[in-house]
């Protein structure tokens, strides 16, 4: 057992913050006039009282499951903390998900009460009551009247029920893993799992306070968004404004003016590409100053390694900061102090760029089964390109059993109060994942350097062997390929083949301009079949990878696709992880033709 910081459950974390910060702004939602309207901690707690008491009136008690199908919104958090307050398990599901997945999760977790956002989902859910014995009640959030979230809240206000105080060992929720193969697994996470995380994050980032504000766009249905944003903000007394949609994020940043962002590398890749394009389009003095800033920051780092500094170097960087970098920071709203990136590898080049412009991104590593953070870089202790050091109370072990004798890495095992209680209804999978002494086998290949910084080298299950017997770890290469401005998505293949090949979805928004300039086909279907285009991609990818990867790893052929990998076509999980089996199922013949 681990000695946990108090409060060690999410119910008391909220109640403490309500006492300390009753009038602090908490959630902001854009209204019809395009401005943000905010509710306070006190107002939020009043809503939680209503939903908690409404659930109690339905007979929901400790150990029961309450589900939700909705995007981030105030009601999502109200239902979450209302469920905790009766001792129930909260089961979030993505709004952008297949019907079959919703039904599987509701049935597997034995959801009794289900909240849904919209009418079309509500009507489907009502039919599921006839198919799923445990599902007794469905409430719609976007409407009023019978069967609505508001009706349940009003019923709760008629008889307020005191909150149940969970122990650290009580289950707070089931978060279903993405399921890149087969059905997802319900990860059982306790109040102690979650509370240990928010205490650890607060210790790691000392600048976090009740003035911390985020722009919320990372789904809370994922453990990363739920822990790093929702639960952490509620402990701090901080606030978040909900992004209206992916298309409005740039404008929303200007209105919300966040001090912190919780995001995935894809967001920072887009930011980087957008900034580079802006500077190129401006050209002239802006381009010269930007290039000078890049060179001078590089020189500054080289001097620092030698324990030196330069006044001229510092003055040049200050000039670039005043004229160029300050304007780039304004794109984030002007108040950004830090960002946290996780879920996939962040390019060291992009991380360094964000540090250079004064909008630092700190890379973390984790997974749902550890609630989810295991390591993080911090302002006091970071290495660009690493995943940071273990967070408070967490221990990392590298297991080299069964690995190549010369390997410097091995399977990462994590110990700590953040390790899950197991997989719901899956004792065999739980046994296979947990060590006898309580560690979690992550399935990630990794190493820890002499200073304690973690580096992930690949996924053990994703590795494959070429016919020459050499192993390839595709994910690192794929992330690197996706940094190319011409590439939207990429997948490396080569199992039992003489060489690797790469399936690429071009970034058509970028390539439309290139096609016009170079006289290449502008139509998507014609573009991906054009031999000149294919050769251009093959050369660009080889040139980009050859400095980092061995020659046998480099893809010799490229398959271009006109259709992207999406959640809707079943090739991505809701957290945007690649379903390799589904891609191969659809494109195997085309991939095989690359070896003909």
PASE-845056 format. One record per atom (N, C-alpha, C): residue in one letter; x, y, z. Coordinates in steps of 0.001 Angstrom, whole numbers, plus 500000, padded with zeros to 6 digits. Each point is the difference from the previous one (the first is absolute). Layout:
residues N
AXYZ...
END
This chain:
residues 596
X500835498791500000X499165501209500000X500871501262500000X499494501037499371X500726501266499923X499332501025500916X500819500851500592X499460501073500837X499562501141499083X498694500248499953X499454500984499069X499830501361500662X500184501041499190X499701501355500471X498488500150500140X499582500869500891X498572500267500206X499609501295499298X498749500093499543X498972498965499964X500391498891499025X499594498772500324X500358498862499155X498813499477499202X498965500853499872X498867499634499140X499466501259499320X499363499825498854X499594501137499176X498819500764500583X499165499351500813X498868500692500620X500513501084500946X500938499650500863X500512500978500962X500929501017499347X500655499618498898X500797500987499249X499100501122499504X498842499647499420X499056501019499536X499478500824501171X499560499339501071X499379500711501119X500981500969500665X501276499635500068X501009500911500554X500147501242499121X500012499783498682X500156501137499083X498783500923500041X498812499430500148X498788500822500089X500062500908501230X500519499469501100X500153500814501218X501038501099499799X501112499669499337X501093500966499822X499703501037498917X499360499547498903X499857500865498825X498548500094499515X499035500287500880X498586499951499584X499669500915498833X500676501151499918X499652500986498970X500950499997498806X500985499073500010X500895499878498837X499228499502498793X500367500503498816X499424499462498769X500500498571499814X499131499128499484X500379498600499777X499864499613498538X498765499984499471X499776499579498613X499440501154499176X500581500184498796X499516501019499079X499491499367498717X498821500436499561X499377499469498779X499660501157499078X500306499849498726X499736501077499046X498497500128499747X499494501229500070X498571500214499764X499736500337498538X498735500298499676X499605500228498603X500630501253499409X500437500928500866X500645501217499486X501506499845499876X500508498787500267X501424499738499821X500866500372501181X499389500274501156X500755500318501214X499876498856501006X500956499945500930X499980498934500999X499223500424501242X499109499134500452X499281500184501260X500535498984500999X500236500444501233X500676499170500996X499098499677501181X500193498792500569X499349499665501265X501095499869501070X499611500204501251X500960499941501108X500023498608500624X500969499810500899X500102498744500742X498733499750500813X499477501058500600X498782499870500811X498817499565499138X499870500603498821X498893499646499097X500151498564499507X501229499611499683X500245498620499563X499631499021501109X500404500284501211X499722499096501117X498505499849500239X499252501091499778X498543499942500130X499414499019498976X500518500028498774X499544499064498960X500357498560500379X501215499817500539X500429498666500426X499067499473501085X499617500877500946X499049499596501051X498715499460499382X499508500704498958X498751499606499364X500094498654499301X501051499793499210X500146498734499274X500310498860500962X500847500249500999X500302498958500997X498715499540500699X499200500953500406X498762499659500709X498990499355499062X499984500446498738X499124499372499006X500378498548499777X501313499717499904X500474498623499834X499645499158501223X500175500583501197X499649499279501235X498513499666500013X499187500921499494X498556499756499927X499636498862499069X500857499721499033X499785498866499087X500513498692500595X500622500086501177X500530498794500645X501439499697499645X500690500952499342X501406499773499640X500861500096501262X500866499017500172X500810499934501223X501423499555499668X500775499793501060X501395499619499844X500143498749499120X500890500090499025X500271498864499121X499168499968498740X498909500788499930X499201500063498773X500751500810498943X499633499810498740X500673500704498899X499084501038499367X500539501199499813X499302501090499317X500813500353498760X499365499978498839X500714500264498747X499631501335499389X500867500487499111X499696501230499261X500573499909498595X499218500458499029X500468500138498617X499870501477499650X501103500731500094X499978501450499758X501421500516499878X500133501140499335X501277500703499958X500173500801501284X501183500584500191X500261500817501183X498979501131500108X499428500155501167X499038501061500268X499750500031501501X499350501043500484X499734500116501433X499236498788500515X498982499566499253X499162498880500447X500792498705500140X501028499836499160X500863498811500091X500619499926501392X500565501133500443X500648500041501313X498987499878501133X498812500585499834X498951499895501027X499595498536500188X499779499302498896X499618498583500084X501130499162500602X501234500358499665X501170499285500508X500068500112501522X500028501222500504X500158500203501440X498717499692500764X498849500086499335X498750499543500617X500014498498500207X500578499276499043X500124498536500112X500951499618501127X501154500690500055X500943499728501087X499331500188501363X499126500991500074X499362500346501273X499004498986500526X499615499024499170X499166498896500506X500810498698500024X501301500106499722X500861498812500008X499969499211498714X499392500587498948X499866499279498730X501279500081499177X500095499106499020X501112499981499048X499575500764498756X500844500917499560X499666500819498839X500630499384498755X499188499834498945X500451499321498780X499818500941498805X501050500747499631X499876500940498885X500212499330498651X499265500476498995X500146499513498629X500086501188499047X500723499815498913X500163501069499022X498716500205499205X499714501283499720X498842500298499159X500259499523498568X501251500102499558X500374499502498668X500444498552500141X499055499094500034X500290498579500175X498956499171499263X500332498769499705X499062499104499325X498927499534500983X498758499833499501X498902499530500851X500354498681500685X500636499113499252X500326498680500542X500943500112501197X500892500995499984X500931500197501108X499274500538501221X499076500944499795X499191500507501121X499269498850500692X499350499180499175X499213498892500565X500881499011500746X501175499721499434X500918499067500657X500403500530501382X500374501271500059X500464500591501262X498867500054501024X498818500415499575X498849500096500916X499667498625500590X500049498992499150X499692498642500469X501112499447500885X501247500172499568X501126499435500740X500142500634501386X499785501307500089X500172500707501281X498734499994500840X498904499475499439X498705499896500693X499468501371500416X500019500931499040X499486501349500247X498510499936500341X499624500695501077X498582500063500407X499337501299499553X500779501085500055X499497501308499573X500930500531498922X499411500468498897X500792500495498883X499587501427499661X500964500905499950X499780501366499528X500519500102498565X499217500640499135X500433500192498601X499784501456499621X500773500452499024X499964501422499649X498844500371499082X499735499156498982X499128500432498904X498825499059499755X499014500507499290X498765499263499725X500251498692499258X500864499989498964X500178498769499217X500618498893500863X500938500370500893X500596498991500889X498959499549501032X499198500947500470X498957499699500999X499018498957499460X499572500169498770X499029499063499415X500599498605499828X501282499961499624X500670498696499915X500085499358501378X500368500806501001X500197499476501350X498707499439500590X498882500614499657X498722499488500504X499735498586499494X500432499709498766X499808498642499466X500940499005500682X501156500497500471X500959499102500661X499463499496501337X499083500744500593X499418499562501282X499323498643499854X499501499713498796X499350498710499752X501010498870499802X501251500374499692X501032498999499706X500983499799501138X500137501013500865X500987499949501088X499266500052501334X500009498898500709X499193499868501224X500326501044501057X501288500348500122X500385500904501096X499611501453499739X499820500384498744X499722501401499665X498549500354500330X499824500832501025X498656500309500495X499526501411499652X500936500946499904X499608501396499796X500913500668498981X499381500812499106X500772500785499028X499523501452500087X500951500932500103X499665501417500094X500727500779498916X499280500974499394X500584500823498937X500411501352500575X501186500460499630X500561501236500558X499495501248499274X499867499932498684X499709501203499209X498547500454500039X499137499279500696X498577500339499999X499462500122501423X498747500461500101X499325500083501300X498781499087499971X499333499872501144X498797499187500053X500276498573500417X499004499127499827X500133498598500422X501206499317499340X500759499246500807X501150499270499477X501236500854499809X499993501234500530X501153500884499805X500890500053501232X501225500385499774X500988500247501063X499441501032500982X499360501046499457X499471501078500850X498868499499500895X499189499093499461X498924499440500827X500594499214501172X501034499207499738X500636499231501072X500584500933501053X500625501098499547X500580500963500944X498915500642500851X498906500407499382X498900500631500748X499420499033501029X499878498741499616X499518498995500965X500972499871501166X501281500091499713X501008499921501053X499921501151500978X499702501201499479X499915501174500880X498871499878501021X499018499163499713X498874499822500935X500408499250501265X501097499237499903X500453499236501172X501512499823499923X500735501028500457X501464499967499911X500567498898500900X500853499171499401X500625498883500712X501472500347500233X500518499821501217X501418500300500259X500906499122499142X501202500491499722X500921499234499164X500582498821500757X500200498912499258X500701498819500514X501497500282499905X500747499679501046X501445500248499990X500726498694499681X500500499857498776X500674498752499618X501343499849500711X500472498768500088X501378499753500432X500905500081498774X501290500037500229X500954500042498880X499897498743499139X499578498879500611X499935498729499275X498715499847499189X498991500817500280X498726499887499274X500195500377498533X499307499288499122X500114500258498561X499274501288499648X500703500896499314X499399501255499544X499412499847498600X500674499221499155X499488499893498638X500601498868499210X499347499709498906X500520499070498998X500297500823498759X501249499991499582X500358500660498747X500422498897499038X499296499938498891X500251498920499042X501142500382499062X500966499079499914X501148500235499126X499545500042498555X500845500559499152X499599500314498627X499624498785499167X500576498851500303X499651498810499244X500512500013498583X501344500125499818X500560499957498641X499854498598499412X499816498997500869X499695498635499558X498888499463500881X498931499524499391X498902499395500746X499234501004500849X499215499484500956X499199500854500869X500876500710501020X499586501212500412X500786500716501013X499860499334501366X500957500316500880X499965499465501366X499663501129500962X499123499721500963X499624500991500995X501038500061501106X500714501117500087X501046500162501008X499367500538501285X500157499243501086X499433500382501294X500957500951500710X499573501255500148X500830501020500635X499333500488501280X500773500044501061X499461500359501312X500145501495500280X499350500431501094X500159501392500434X501442500275500377X500674499014500573X501417500161500345X500870500103498772X499673499224498937X500725500114498732X499955501436499496X498788500547499907X499827501353499467X500583501074500922X499723499878501303X500457501055500921X501524500049500073X500658498835499923X501465499999500036X500566500755498800X499303499949498887X500450500686498794X499925501520500129X498859500497500510X499869501459500074X500967500592501032X500241499270501087X500997500466500970X501397500021499359X500303498958499228X501323499917499359X500190501103498964X498965500299499211X500105501049498989X500167501368500646X499317500192501116X500127501282500702X501434500189500514X500604498914500469X501388500084500478X500975500226498846X499689499427498834X500894500102498843X499998501398499386X498841500668500037X499859501319499372X499593501021501061X501011500625500602X499749500894501135X499247501271499607X500012500352498709X499300501218499589X498484499811499921X499530498756500094X498559499760499952X499339500589501244X498847500645499809X499320500650501118X498524500168499660X499283500717500852X498576500237499724X499817500979498832X501121500554499490X499924500879498811X500245499207498710X500314498716500119X500263499171498813X498731499852499170X500144500176498693X498849499863499094X500425499221498758X499121499135499512X500262499250498774X498897500261498978X500302499660498745X498965499884498976X499781498519499821X498785499540500240X499731498565500031X499592499473498627X500842499130499436X499645499320498751X500426498540500014X500869499596500937X500396498599500118X498894499247500738X499446498928499430X498818499346500594X500229499518501432X499054500315500872X500043499496501377X499651498521500060X499439499464498934X499733498561499960X501304499215499999X501101500679499683X501338499415500053X500614500340501353X500742499066500574X500560500210501339X500939501203500064X500680500307498906X500946501113499964X499275501330500228X498959500250499201X499237501240500153X499303500077501340X499454498875500440X499260499979501264X500904500319501186X501202499430500002X500915500200501124X500732501335499916X500683500234498875X500880501167499894X499233501305499935X498758499957499523X499229501232499876X498886500063501048X498977499158499878X498824500120500866X500333499845501478X500537498856500392X500244499740501415X501049500946500589X501037500296499217X501056500883500495X499479501422500193X499234500498499030X499447501351500134X499086500110501214X499194498958500227X499078500038501141X500756500034501326X501156499353500082X500796500090501224X500604501396500149X500441500595498888X500688501284500045X499077501181500274X498724499866499618X499122501168499999X500103500759498690X500529499321498947X500195500609498689X498755499927499134X500160500316498715X498834500093499112X500342499508498600X498963499698499237X500178499603498602X498840500495499162X500316500454498801X498968500360499033X499923498918498945X498788499608499622X499832498916499031X500168500527498575X500898499375499241X500135500342498580X498689499660499305X499529500911499171X498722499769499319X500083498818499034X501113499922499272X500235498908499050X501466500034499603X500499498921499366X501397500028499539X500296501167499064X499000500400499215X500204501070499022X500124501379500644X499512500154501248X499991501327500641X501098500170501052X500889499009500136X500983500028501088X500863501265499981X500444500428498825X500856501196499925X499276501217500568X498758500194499618X499210501119500521X499678499836501470X499717498759500409X499667499739501403X501185500294500923X501209499739499509X501201500315500789X500067501490500317X499610500820499024X500027501454500206X498994500440501058X498869499298500084X498950500371500950X500271499461501402X500450498754500082X500195499352501300X501325500411500640X501028500243499177X501342500389500461X500550499026501058X500188498736499616X500448498997500974X501417500245500490X500263499549501221X501369500006500525X500654498642499790X499177498970499750X500507498639499807X499183499302498921X500656499163499213X499309499155499036X500335498539500272X498994499157499918X500179498554500122X499644499427498633X500993499475499286X499761499629498604X500847498802499594X499798499578498762X500763498886499421X500937500564498933X501065499261499625X500973500520499035X499385500514498704X498926499384499564X499351500401498747X499677501509500001X499563500496501162X499660501424500116X501248500858499809X501095499611500660X501231500791499899X500624499886498611X499833498829499349X500460499850498616X499288501008499100X498673500124500211X499197500920499190X500395501448500264X500221500310501267X500421501352500370X501326500336499319X500929499061500089X501334500188499409X499898500219498490X499241499120499332X499841500130498540X499353501331499639X498995500402500791X499290501256499734X500902501205500149X500827499997501045X500919501110500228X501039500072498887X500558498841499626X500998499964498924X499414500556498701X498745499618499712X499352500472498776X499764501503500053X499570500508501161X499770501441500164X501277500786499727X501094499524500595X501278500697499835X500447499963498533X499830498832499358X500375499888498578X499170500954499143X498699500074500296X499118500876499218X500369501467500167X500415500378501222X500386501399500247X501320500321499325X500952499073500128X501316500210499392X500683501246500528X500912500559499212X500644501254500346X500654500021501365X499799501115500733X500621500207501301X499551498953501012X498718499666499968X499470499006500947X500724498672499853X500213499564498745X500696498737499750X501452500075500469X500663501146499726X501396500156500402X500157499976501521X499096500705500691X500054500035501463X499709498630500595X499033499321499403X499627498660500475X501189499053499852X500649500030498835X501167499145499761X501141500361500948X500152501297500247X501045500429500925X499715499469501405X498740500045500405X499617499488501315X500322498522500138X499714499241498951X500287498564500010X501491499753500195X500811500715499244X501455499830500077X500564500460501344X499504501138500490X500525500544501257X499599499137501196X498805499442499963X499595499096501089X500840498732499993X500313499522498784X500874498829499877X501384500316500565X500508501203499677X501311500435500491X499982500129501530X498885500519500525X499860500163501453X500114498651500706X499364498970499455X500049498659500598X501419499420499936X500664500228498862X501382499496499852X500940500681501000X499816501302500194X500818500732500964X499723499523501426X498728499754500282X499607499554501349X500651498671500355X500150499116498999X500647498699500238X501450500184500440X500604501096499549X501393500290500353X500098500909501234X498819500297500603X499986500882501163X500244501454499640X499672500371498748X500266501363499529X498693500702499606X500107501299499776X498889500797499478X500578501143499189X499122500691499249X500464501087499145X499001501150500070X500483501205500258X499128501172500079X499359500281498647X500780499909498929X499458500251498655X498911498971499678X500273498734500337X499013498925499791X498706500317500761X500124500429501238X498827500309500833X499219501177499430X500690501016499516X499331501179499431X499249499651498714X500598499137499174X499331499581498761X498722499218500301X500084499100500986X498815499215500378X498918500914500562X500418501003500782X499036500953500573X499287500779498895X500748500389498973X499420500727498862X498972499132499273X500382498755499714X499082499080499314X498761499747500855X500210499886501301X498869499754500897X499002501155499942X500522501225500013X499133501182500009X499216500140498690X500666499752498880X499363500240498697X499212498793499485X500520498772500233X499381498804499402X499350499085501041X500782499528500974X499499498992500925X498811500484500824X500015501277500402X498881500520500800X498684499911499232X500079500216498680X498787499897499169X499548498544499863X500970499071499970X499648498585499925X499317499556501297X500471500505501133X499362499659501279X498564500517500067X499753501118499322X498641500545499975X499016499048499318X500516499142499112X499128499009499358X499379499065501023X500661499825501157X499488499145501082X499197500796501027X499777501270499737X499241500823500935X500851500936500823X501331499808499966X500902500930500660X500353499690501439X499298499038500641X500256499701501419X500613498619500237X500319499277498936X500406498607500139X501328499863500741X499986499229501093X501209499750500798X500616498644499691X499146499020499736X500510498668499708X498953499167499290X500466498978499295X499128498989499408X500534498630500395X499108499048500098X500388498614500255X499596499188498781X500925499198499492X499727499158498836X500208498541500369X499041499172499610X500136498565500237X499168499255498973X499912498680500160X499207499107499138X500800499451498823X501003500750499529X500902499521498941X501282500806500117X501011499599499207X501297500682500086X499923501399499408X500553500967500710X500103501369499510X501376500191499385X500045500562498816X501282500251499337X500870500915500855X501256499617500166X500936500837500760X500166501362499341X499954500042498657X500126501274499280X498850500949500327X498787499428500048X498832500832500294X500017500443501461X500375499080500894X500096500360501418X501003501128500192X501157499890499343X501026501037500123X499511501328499438X499277499940498892X499445501208499390X499044500702500965X499120499231500661X499037500582500939X500717500650501185X501073499370500463X500805500606501069X500615501311499510X500511499985498777X500669501182499456X499065501208499898X498741499767499636X499079501136499837X499349500416501323X500356499290501084X499481500385501314X498659499396500338X499652498873499340X498751499291500312X500354498530500248X500705499712501101X500582498664500208X498977498868500062X500371498884499374X499197498778500034X500798498945500767X499377499427501030X500655498979500810X499391498640499668X500852499113499470X499502498701499569X499848499055501190X498909499248499984X499722499012501041X499799498649499339X500021498954500806X499679498660499493X499026499343500966X499080499235499436X499067499270500851X499112499088499191X499040499379500671X499013499148499352X498814499864500949X498856499636499458X498767499930500793X500200499176501262X500741498895499890X500168499081501125X500778500594501185X500598501178499810X500672500647501136X499412501393500251X498802500210499591X499120501109500423X500225501429499518X500754500399499040X500846499238499099X501485500360500081X500403500967500841X501383500511499907X501006499138500755X501146499762499358X501094499280500637X501230500871500143X500257500814498965X501158500897500022X499615501340499390X500763501025500333X499751501309499399X501258500859500117X500258500786498969X501005501052500096X499388501179500752X500805500717500745X499494501131500777X500904501210499776X499531501189500329X500842501194499833X501323499894500755X499989499302501132X501214499884500816X500939498902499519X499472499059499203X500789498819499650X499485499412498688X500636500346498899X499510499473498724X501140499745499028X499733499077499078X500886499771498860X499116499910498771X500208500901499061X499228499971498763X500280498688499282X498954499327499567X500142498706499323X499747498823500910X499986500237501323X499698498926500956X498542500095500429X499559498997500755X498642500017500563X500005500481501445X501158500463500467X500087500509501361X500346498924501013X499944500396501266X500290499089501104X498703499486500618X500116498927500780X498830499434500685X499369501054500896X498662500041500016X499305500947500865X500049499510501451X499544500830500902X500055499710501432X499382498636500321X500714499200500777X499584498690500513X500014498883498941X500488500297498792X500029499005498922X501429499496499792X500130498687499755X501304499390499731X499972499313498636X501102500149499246X500127499386498676X501030498880500044X499671498881499354X500931498872499884X500057499582498534X501207499748499482X500156499519498629X500323498507500042X499089499189499444X500157498548500002X500564499549498654X501217499443500016X500655499571498758X499843498510499733X499123499345500771X499777498564499806X499524499713498577X500678499091499321X499588499610498649X500415500962498915X500695501084500356X500435500980499006X501346499571499406X500377500683498918X501313499743499397X501091500254501040X501039499168500050X501070500177500996X500650501379499948X500061500584498797X500657501307499851X499047501176500210X498732499712500255X499006501079500118X500277500887501203X499860501287499801X500144500948501111X498647500320500621X498934499551499329X498656500265500510X499306498685500348X498800500108500537X499207498825500367X498572500432500258X499190499080500547X498610500367500271X499918500856501264X499245501076499890X499818500908501133X498929499455500940X500352499886501287X499051499610501045X499856501173500959X498764500314500367X499728501151500861X499408499538501323X500509500585501087X499475499764501346X499535501336500571X498889499988500723X499567501232500648X498528499991500356X499529501037500714X498594500083500393X499076500314498834X500597500233498824X499215500292498797X499674498749499188X500537498844500398X499775498765499223X498578499495500210X499336499672498896X498592499583500019X499731498840500953X498709499794500287X499576498866500817X499807498743499152X500014500162498690X499843498848499106X499066500326498857X499760498994499136X499041500142498906X498663499416500444X498926500726499762X498667499564500397X499607498702499288X499643498998500797X499523498711499461X501046499262499170X501277500336500145X501037499349499198X501168499578500897X499820498993500828X501062499589500929X501258499493499301X499850499328498861X501183499475499299X500850501124499426X499323500997499397X500740501145499450X500675500787501120X499305500112501135X500581500704501151X501259499282500474X499910498681500113X501132499196500470X501189500126499052X499715500042498698X501076500083499005X500687501370500011X499273501013500437X500525501367499975X500701500384501292X499533499445501124X500563500362501309X501097499020500425X501043500512500635X501024499133500574X499540499538501385X500639498968500525X499591499466501294X500175501006501139X500928500935499838X500222500984501071X499311501341499728X498969499980499120X499164501186499825X500421500985498935X500973499641499176X500412500886498914X499122499806498771X500022500971499108X499229499910498762X500941499874498815X499852498906499249X500767499831498761X499357500880498930X500758500974499527X499410501005499116X499929499580498542X500873499043499597X500062499647498578X500847500956499189X500561501028500666X500884500948499320X501457499591500170X500768500081498923X501459499856500092X500550501362500374X500944500014500961X500492501280500488X501350499841500681X500634501123500259X501184500011500863X499967501266500850X500707499968501111X500122501152500893X501475500405500017X500282501277499724X501397500425499942X500589500190501399X501257500357500074X500707500097501286X499402501063500918X499261500959499424X499389501058500806X498559499697500382X499508498818499581X498637499612500363X498921500388499011X500395500470498793X499014500381498988X499614498793499146X498704499876499737X499461498871499243X499978500297498502X500364498991499204X499909500077498538X499262498760499510X498927500198499250X499233498886499430X500556499680498620X500307498730499756X500598499614498714X499024499253499086X498847499606500509X499019499319499146X499036499159500809X499000499444499309X499043499088500617X500430498573499698X500056499164501038X500438498611499815X499072499261499039X498697500197500139X499049499271499145X500006500489498558X500454501232499784X499993500546498646X501267499658499224X501026499552500704X501245499673499308X499769498841499026X500748499992498924X499924498869499069X501405499679499495X500134498805499462X501304499538499530X499982499920498479X501041500560499390X500181499869498559X500502498595499684X499993499621498732X500421498634499651X501487499771500248X500765501094500190X501424499846500335X500226499835501503X498892499963500770X500087499775501440X500142501256500842X500115501149499357X500155501249500753X498626500531500442X499947500560501237X498743500539500529X499832501466499604X498737500361499762X499635501389499694X498923500440500986X500141501209500533X499001500571500905X499355501183499276X498808499800499455X499448500966499044X499554501339500574X499529500033501255X499350501211500495X500911501222499997X501273499831500390X500914501150500020X500201500557498593X500127499093499009X500156500443498615X498751500728499506X498840499444500346X498739500613499563X499849501419500545X500321500174501279X499898501334500598X500946500969499298X501183499519499649X500974500853499319X499520500367498604X499418499046499283X499490500257498643X498870501029500039X499165499922501045X498862500923500104X500416501436500267X501274500210500316X500495501371500173X500205500709498666X500073499226498922X500127500602498672X498711500753499671X500140501202499496X498815500803499677X499107499374498958X500568499130499174X499237499373498914X499189498788500455X500194499573501266X499397498753500485X498965500261501091X498836499413499825X498955500067501026X500086498788500922X500113498796499420X500046498760500781X500964499010499337X500517499071500808X500964499035499455X499942498693500775X500260498896499306X500101498687500635X501103499199499328X500913499458500797X501112499175499505X499602498525500061X500334499256498935X499716498554499946X501237499277499475X500172498733500408X501124499221499471X500126498627500615X498958499514500670X500047498708500674X500402498881499035X501135499333500318X500519498881499202X500276500361498537X500235501281499753X500282500474498647X501482500391499881X500487500171498769X501419500353499835X500321501436500407X499007500857500009X500220501401500380X498679500605500474X500067501175500602X498780500673500458X499419500869498888X498698500222500112X499315500943499112X499178500940500883X499574501096499424X499247500990500777X498695500358499306X498906499880500741X498688500444499523X499834501440500466X499734500907499081X499948501429500316X498685500621499540X499405500788500897X498893500871499620X500587501405499888X500055500564498801X500574501349499850X499175501053500729X500646501089500355X499281501160500505X499562500800498767X498759499767499585X499547500574498729X499870501518500056X499764500548501195X499914501459500124X501337500641499652X501086499357500427X501348500494499704X500375499694498554X499704498777499559X500484499542498693X499237500585498813X498818500559500267X499254500620498902X500813501159499414X500601500771500885X500821501135499564X501257499510499283X500628498949500544X501212499428499388X499684499451498610X498855499301499902X499603499411498720X499836501076498924X499391501103500411X499778501097499050X501332500582499537X500918500201500948X501304500591499682X500833499093499099X499900498667500200X500848499057499266X499306499340498815X498767500415499737X499283499432498864X499590498555500207X499754499617501244X499562498642500320X498473499959500081X499384498816499920X498541499919500064X499460500568501312X498939500788499927X499395500577501202X498855499132500529X499450499157499143X498962499057500431X500633498932500909X499354499708501130X500572499067500992X500340498638499403X499047499416499280X500200498650499452X501158499971499003X500055501025499156X501083500064499006X501335500302500679X499964500823501028X501212500390500719X500701498788500599X499243499135500709X500635498871500704X500497498914499045X499542500008498744X500426498981499038X501130500484499088X500279501279500038X501000500567499090X501415499522500385X500727499385499064X501353499481500306X500958501075500522X499881501238499469X500880501086500472X499717500317501463X498739499977500364X499611500299501385X500513498906500933X499812498758499579X500460498867500826X501507500071500205X500737500271498929X501470500109500086X500394501158500924X499259501091499916X500276501165500839X499864499630501489X498951499250500331X499780499576501394X501071499008500441X500342499055499123X501035499012500355X501333500683500303X500370500957499179X501274500708500198X499963500847501271X498879500688500220X499881500897501162X500046499206501307X499299498875500035X499969499180501216X501370499386500283X500660499481498960X501346499414500186X500977501041500517X499985501170499386X500912501075500386X499764500419501457X498721500033500390X499629500437501349X500406498980501066X499901498703499661X500231498950500999X501444499527500106X500799500176498942X501292499302499933X501012500451501059X499788501191500577X500922500473501036X499728499345501352X498792499474500149X499576499487501311X499862498493500052X499641499387498864X499685498567499991X500979499217499131X500141498700500328X500898499122499239X499472499811498585X500905499700499078X499599499891498588X498962498899499790X500103498883500773X499036498908499805X498594500381500478X499901501044500831X498683500426500492X499278500900499005X500751500681499146X499404501006499123X499058499379498975X498806500564499839X499064499464499006X500508500202498583X499961498931499210X500497500065498624X498907500442499013X498757499753500351X498880500367499124X498940500721500831X499186500820499309X498928500754500663X498681499753499275X498952499767500787X498636499900499477X499240501236500463X499539500808499044X499231501199500336X498506499706499939X499265500501500999X498552499786500067X499252501323499871X498877499958499330X499186501221499863X499044500164501172X499764498902500743X499107500048501163X500822499885501282X499715500845500969X500736499979501248X499522498923500960X500762499777501060X499595499097501074X499134500812500963X498780499551500245X499090500742500871X499308499059500985X499375500596500998X499184499229500950X498806499402499261X499429500820499089X498792499576499284X500236498781499106X501180499914499354X500241498826499144X500668498850500747X500103500165501334X500460498899500849X501496499801500051X500777500943499456X501454499818499970X500728500745501118X499263500841500717X500544500668501173X499092499748501194X500605499940501183X499209499959501223X499540501431500300X499065500203500938X499579501365500356X501153500868500500X501075499372500512X501169500774500429X501031500114498873X499553499677498781X500795500171498776X501203499080499910X499913498841500657X501051498987499843X499662499150498778X501048499582499297X499834499269498753X499592498554500245X498957499547499310X499595498588500035X500666499299498817X501189499479500232X500801499433498922X499273498863499275X499331499167500789X499300498861499379X498955500460498991X499293501083500346X498947500491499104X500593500590498726X501123500700500148X500674500559498810X500457498864499093X500608498961500593X500482498865499208X498837499251499344X498911499883500743X498832499276499459X499509500658498712X500004501339499982X499476500709498834X501035500126498877X501276500184500367X500997500350498981X501075498924499783X499797498789500532X501037498969499907X500432499713498565X499043499910499093X500346499713498596X500887501098499407X499672501237500294X500777501127499481X501398500021500626X500071499647501289X501296499946500679X500854498877499412X499360498840499800X500723498856499421X500563500335498620X499287500834499247X500457500348498645X501314500779500032X500312500626501153X501258500733500117X501203499055500031X499730498724500273X501077499000500036X500072499174498716X499087500282499067X499941499182498778X501272500174499171
END
